[in-house]
Amino acid sequence: MRWTMPSDRVPEAWYNVVPDLPEPLQPPLHPGTREPVTPDLLTPLFPMALIGQEVSQENYIDIPGEVLDILRLWRPTPLVRARRLEQALQTPARIYYKDESVSPAGSHKPNTAVPQAFYNHAEGVRRLTTETGAGQWGSALAYACSLFGIECKVYMVRASYLQKPYRRVMIETWGGEVVASPVDEPEHPGSLGTAITDAVRDAGAREDSHYSLGSVLNHVLLHQTVIGQEAKEQLQMAGEERPDIVIGCCGGGSNLGGLSLPFVTDSRVELLAAEPSSCPTLTGGKFDYDFGDSAGVTPLLAMYTLGHEFVPPAIHAGGLRYHGDAPIICDLVKAGRMRAVAYPQTKVFDAAVQFARTQGPIPAPETAHAIRAAIDEAVRCREEGRERVILFGYSGHGLLDLQAYDDYLAGRLGEE
Amino acid sequence: MRWTMPSDRVPEAWYNVVPDLPEPLQPPLHPGTREPVTPDLLTPLFPMALIGQEVSQENYIDIPGEVLDILRLWRPTPLVRARRLEQALQTPARIYYKDESVSPAGSHKPNTAVPQAFYNHAEGVRRLTTETGAGQWGSALAYACSLFGIECKVYMVRASYLQKPYRRVMIETWGGEVVASPVDEPEHPGSLGTAITDAVRDAGAREDSHYSLGSVLNHVLLHQTVIGQEAKEQLQMAGEERPDIVIGCCGGGSNLGGLSLPFVTDSRVELLAAEPSSCPTLTGGKFDYDFGDSAGVTPLLAMYTLGHEFVPPAIHAGGLRYHGDAPIICDLVKAGRMRAVAYPQTKVFDAAVQFARTQGPIPAPETAHAIRAAIDEAVRCREEGRERVILFGYSGHGLLDLQAYDDYLAGRLGEE
């Protein structure tokens, strides 16, 4: 069963969790002085509207009409009850997922790409730069820029640029420009860190350009809260008072935050982050100030981190290969309001294929981390005879990750 | 704007156009005797329920509850108003599309794959064989078979098997088996004709197996009529009395039939088929009895045909490379109830990219034929100052066809 809602039921305000956090957020620090960052450091990179959202203490921030008109092209996204998966698991739990894969770019990323492009366009910016790993974020921003007629330049990690050409083609189909990063070291395979450095330097050097980030920052998680707000309403349509547990995969934290933050103030709802055991930021990192990139050009953020020079193995869930996590997510974990769990890659693909063979859709490798956690929780419910309501985020489809499935089915996946 | 409907609004009966056709359908003929086919020729290949539907004169046929439960995993599909495309075209026309790309396999194909697997399973068949070109149909049938726990063997045109591995991976992810066709000539690139021959021979030789076809036959078009029935209701939700013109791309005719057949009896609604000019069955073929495959093992069908030995060029819209068309569609064209138009490949991709850059989604090359026709119609409306309502079928996404977009953007597409 699926619960859809008409276009006019897209939430008209974003929910800002910051005033509701268990502990106050620690401010970002200047990379040189280690003093709290002032807006003038950010204005060469971000429009004023987004800087304002980054530090806002208001609980709700109105979504501009032009942004709503675009979100309504695919939102509200469906809430689906995974009844066939429940039956296969013989669980008394009821499993629901919120399907963000229906957006044009195939993930939750356009939820923030569209308002970011809108605010930049509104403040006269004619060009955005960004980085992308496997290409999910780069394609979402290229799509958003095409809607406002602004240029988009994407610095793509060279290894992905060479091995995964199809996200590059998506970006170009929407009119964006893609180059391999690092731009000045053509033999270097690149990393998210080098690509951030390239994109920030490009935007900093040009008057007509700003920089755009697809996760981690407060305003990005803010934009994603349409997901959880819709899910709350749809669960009630399905006859559920609330979920007992909300699960999301966590790379930088934007999809997890989008789904779970609207449930933070309801202490009866458990929150769970699922991450790869090869990049175990929340389960294996330490809470400290660290840089957002590997070169140390960005402000320092208070977060769980594996160290900004940590290079995770090349797992297929490229979107989860980040040394840190969103400060908002880290705050919740540190305060004990959110729990985290880590999984090795093969266990994740076991879950992905079980999901595909019962429900149908083929999930992104990132999303499959949330599915793994949901299945484990449902099995626990069976063992304990508990009728819990499980809600997980279906953050994206795996149609551009089929090489990973081929590797898994042929037994070529490493154990990391 | 999008119009969605709750799961319980999936139509509960298929609409059978056969009794409403302008001219009675001519019966299929036995390939040897050229006498009308009797059911005993078909029982080794198809279950009785589908043979009954193939020759039914009833106007409505109930959809079994188990099939409805599965269709409701993604149906009703959204109806979308392409307002941003209208604005780009500066047309007074209102353009709507019915989005079948949201199914697990990414196209309309599961609408018939699911009931075909269901009826075979219900009659004790444990294994289905089929052919596939680029892989759309093979992946849909593998998905449907996974739902009923029956085996699926797909004979895939060798050229596609070697050049387009990702649809093969989808089939395998759903537990299906794929082999390259022709099986006994490993150097032969294969064609839809050779693959049909392989699949029919396999099913005919095994007691536990039946054969399944994804287009052309009456029962396939019947199953697809959920598309048009839903669209009719959603257009009324959108405040439109009816469409002035309904447009679909046409390869074998199942997507076009599914959308347009429920409008056949309303003579105020114009019907339009869009096909490739390199395989111009309806616009360049002759109406005659011809075989469904290239080897001449299937019954003869009364249809427009380019000759069963016709080999179309390797255009990217693999799903439209068929020498014939569904007898129902051909009947409508012959009687003047439906019109057809043909487009060269580059014009089709011009439309696809214009659509992607205004609306967002990246369409399948097949689907882009319908978009080309819809844009041309909308431009005509602008030139003539007419406010028409255009409805077209968005039969599938192009996420497994990005190589085609790369070729187009790089200027590598031929003019055929």
Chai-1 contact restraints between the chains, C-beta under 6 A:
chainA,res_idxA,chainB,res_idxB,connection_type,confidence,min_distance_angstrom,max_distance_angstrom,comment,restraint_id
A,M1,B,S7,contact,1.0,0.0,6.0,A-B,restraint_1
A,R2,B,S7,contact,1.0,0.0,6.0,A-B,restraint_2
A,T4,B,T4,contact,1.0,0.0,6.0,A-B,restraint_3
A,S7,B,M1,contact,1.0,0.0,6.0,A-B,restraint_4
A,S7,B,R2,contact,1.0,0.0,6.0,A-B,restraint_5
A,P104,B,G360,contact,1.0,0.0,6.0,A-B,restraint_6
A,P104,B,P361,contact,1.0,0.0,6.0,A-B,restraint_7
A,Y143,B,G360,contact,1.0,0.0,6.0,A-B,restraint_8
A,S146,B,R357,contact,1.0,0.0,6.0,A-B,restraint_9
A,Y166,B,L402,contact,1.0,0.0,6.0,A-B,restraint_10
A,V169,B,L402,contact,1.0,0.0,6.0,A-B,restraint_11
A,V169,B,Y405,contact,1.0,0.0,6.0,A-B,restraint_12
A,V169,B,D406,contact,1.0,0.0,6.0,A-B,restraint_13
A,E172,B,L409,contact,1.0,0.0,6.0,A-B,restraint_14
A,T173,B,A356,contact,1.0,0.0,6.0,A-B,restraint_15
A,T173,B,I362,contact,1.0,0.0,6.0,A-B,restraint_16
A,T173,B,Y405,contact,1.0,0.0,6.0,A-B,restraint_17
A,G175,B,R357,contact,1.0,0.0,6.0,A-B,restraint_18
A,A356,B,T173,contact,1.0,0.0,6.0,A-B,restraint_19
A,R357,B,S146,contact,1.0,0.0,6.0,A-B,restraint_20
A,R357,B,G175,contact,1.0,0.0,6.0,A-B,restraint_21
A,G360,B,L73,contact,1.0,0.0,6.0,A-B,restraint_22
A,G360,B,P104,contact,1.0,0.0,6.0,A-B,restraint_23
A,G360,B,Y143,contact,1.0,0.0,6.0,A-B,restraint_24
A,P361,B,P104,contact,1.0,0.0,6.0,A-B,restraint_25
A,I362,B,T173,contact,1.0,0.0,6.0,A-B,restraint_26
A,L399,B,L399,contact,1.0,0.0,6.0,A-B,restraint_27
A,L402,B,Y166,contact,1.0,0.0,6.0,A-B,restraint_28
A,L402,B,V169,contact,1.0,0.0,6.0,A-B,restraint_29
A,Y405,B,V169,contact,1.0,0.0,6.0,A-B,restraint_30
A,Y405,B,T173,contact,1.0,0.0,6.0,A-B,restraint_31
A,D406,B,V169,contact,1.0,0.0,6.0,A-B,restraint_32
A,L409,B,E172,contact,1.0,0.0,6.0,A-B,restraint_33
